[in-house]
Amino acid sequence: MPEIWPALNSMQVDDENRLWISTIVEDFDIYEWWLLEESGELITRFEWPRDELIEVVRNGYMYTRETDEETGLQQIVRYKIVMDEV
C-alpha cells in the first residue's frame, strides 16, 4: 500500500466484480489506480490524472468526467480498456 496518508481516495466495483482503487501518491496531479480481481489478486496498477475522474467501468470501457479548464464545461469521455496477456 502507499506510504502517503490517507492511502485511498476511492473504490468502485466494475461489472466483472473487479475492484478499482484510487490511491493517493506524492504527485498531486495523479492517482495511482490498483485493479484487483474479486479474489483480491492484483491485476495491474496505472497512473491517471486526478482531474479526469473515473465515474464507472462497464462493458470493457472506462467512463471519465473531464472538465475543460478554459470554459468549465464537463464532458463524459469513454476509453476502451485493453489489458495485455502476460
NORHU-V132744 format. One line per field, one symbol per residue. ss: DSSP state (~ for helix, > for strand, _ for the rest). A space follows every 10 residues. Layout:
ss=???
This chain:
ss=_______>>> >>>_____>> >>>>_____> >>>>>>____ _>>>>>>>>_ _>>>>>>>__ >>>>>>>___ ___>>>>>>> ______
